[in-house]
């Protein structure tokens, strides 16, 4: 991109001073750079600002200006990158705060859900001879648990039964190992307590029984 030039430079003054003129509308305004008096002698050489290095003695100035411009451009780009990083971090922090602000509360609610499930498991199995009151209690607890788990799921809290999957130390806690013929080692045979997560973040590890190598197959 060209500057607002062209400029005229008068060279060869007896006092070795440089006189510069800015050509506008066909007229030349000449200024003595050291005394600010308007003056010009001899022939003038007209150049554009981009060609300032063509003036004798101006090469160091042009190099200095180019170096300063490069440094300022680098600083500007670094500042822009830093601002973008700050914005990204702030957005991520706000999103994390929104999603995980209730993590402590969710952990406590999960404990209540586990207690409800254990109460269901302690009821005797259904039978034709059982009292109607027991059957009613069982049905009520099942409906309460189903509704409770649904409310948790709608708010990002999910329960997962990992039985049959491969053991993952990041999600599961091995409570025991058990030999199982025909089953690959590290396969989860039984889930004692499920995995609970909040928007994908682990709340509580599953407690599981894991298959181990069968000595008879070695």
N, C-alpha and C positions, 0 to 999 in steps of 0.2 A: 504494500500500500504506500503510495507516495505522500509526502508531506505537503504543507501549504506553499512550498517554494514556487518558482525557482528563486535562488538567491544569487547575487553578484558579489564577488570578492575582488577588491583592488589590491594587487600585490606590488611590492617594490617601493614603498614609501621611503624617503631618505632616512627616516628614523627607524626603519625596519618594523613599522607598525602595520597592522592589517585593518583595512577598511571594508565593511560589509554593507551591501545594499540589498534591500528586499524589493523586487520588481513587482509592482501592482498596477494593473490597468495601463501598462506600457510606460509607466514612470518609475524612475529609480530614486529611492530615498537612501542616501549614503550617510553612514554614521561611523565616526572614529571610535573604535571599541575602547580606547584608553581615555579619551577626553570627552566623549559624547558630543563632539562638534560634527556637524554635517560637512562632509568634504569627500572628494574623490579625485584622484589623479591618474592619468594614463588609461590604458585599456582595462576593462573589467572582464573577469571570467565568470560566467553564469553557470551555477551548478544547483542541483536539488539537494535537500537535506540528507537524502540517502547516500549522496556522493560526497559527504563532508570530509571523508578521509582523503579525497583527492587534493584538498588544500594542503600545501606544505606545512608541516608542524601540527596538523590536526589528527594524524593517525593515532597517537596515544589517547587523545580525547575520545575518539570514536571507539577505540577498544575498551576504554573505561566505561563508556555509556552502554556498550553492548554487554559487558560483564555485569553491570548494575541491573540492566533489564533482565538478563538471564537469572540473576539471583532473586530479584523481586518476583519473577514468574514462578520460580521454584518454591518460594515462600508462600505465594498465593495458592499454588496447587496443594501444598502440604496443609495449609489452613483449611482449604475446602474439604480435603480428605478427613481431617480431624473433626470438622463439624459434622460430616456425614456419619462418622463413627459414633460421635456423641448422640446423634439423633437415633441411630440404630440401637445403641445400648439403652437409651431412655425408653424407646418403644418396647424393647424386650423386657425391661424392668417393670414397666406398667402392666404389660400382658401377664408376666409372672405373678405380680401382685394380685391381679384380678383373678387368676386361675387358682392360686395356691394360698390365698389369704385365709381360707377356711381349713387349712390342712390339719391344724390341731383339733378343731371341732370335728372334722371328718374322721380322724383317728378314734376319737371317743365314741362317735356314732357307730363306727365299725365294731367296736367292742360290744355295744348294745345289740347289734345285729347278730354277732356270734353267740351271745348269751341266749338270744331268742331261738337260734337254730339248735343250740345244745338242749334247750328245754323241749323242743320238738322231738329230738332224738331219744330223750329219756322216757317219752310216753310209751306205753306197751303197744305192740303191733296191733293193727285192727283185727278184730275177730267178731264172729256173729254173736257171741255171748257177752260182749263187753257192754257195760252200762251206757245208756244214751248220753249221759253227762260227759263221759270220757270221750265219746265220739264227737260231741259238740265242741269240747275243748280243743280236740285235735283239729277239727275243721276250722275253728276260729283262729287258732295259732297259725295254721297254714296260710289263711287269707291275710292275716296281719303281716306275716313274713313276706308274702308275695308283694303286698302293697309297699312295705318298707323298702324292699330291694328296688322296686320300681322308682320310688322317690329318690333314692341314692343314685341310681343310674342316670336319672334326668339331670342330676347336679354334678355329674362327672365322676362319681364314686362307683367303681365296678368290682364285682366279685368274679373270680375265675377259678375253675377246678382244673388243675393241670394233669389229672390222672391220664396216663397213656402217652404223655409227652416226654421229651428228653429233659433231664434234670438241668436247671440253669441256676448256678450259685447266686446270680444277681436277683433272682425272683423266688427261689425255693430254699428251704432249710431242711436238710436231711435229718430225720429223727432216727432212722434205722435203715439197715440194708438187709435185703432178703434175697436168697437164691431163687431163681425162677427159670425153669427149663423152657427153652424156646423163645425167651425174651431177651432182647439186647441189654447189656449192662447200661446202667445210668437211666433206664426207663423208669418213670414214676409208676409204682404199682398201686399205691393207695394215697389218698389225700386226707390228712387228719384235720387240716384247717386250710381254707382256700387262700388264694392270693387276692389282696385288695389294692387297688390303685386309684389315684385321684388325677384325672386328666392325663393318664399315662405315667404319672410319677408313683413310685412304689410307696404304699402306706404300711403294708404288713406283708411279710414273706409268707408263702405257703409252707406248712409243715407236712412233710411227705415221707413215704417209705420208698426206697429206691432199690431197683434190681441190681444185684451184683453178679459177677461171673460165677457160673455153675462149675464147681470143681470137677464134677463128673464128666463135663464136656471138654476138659482140658486134655 
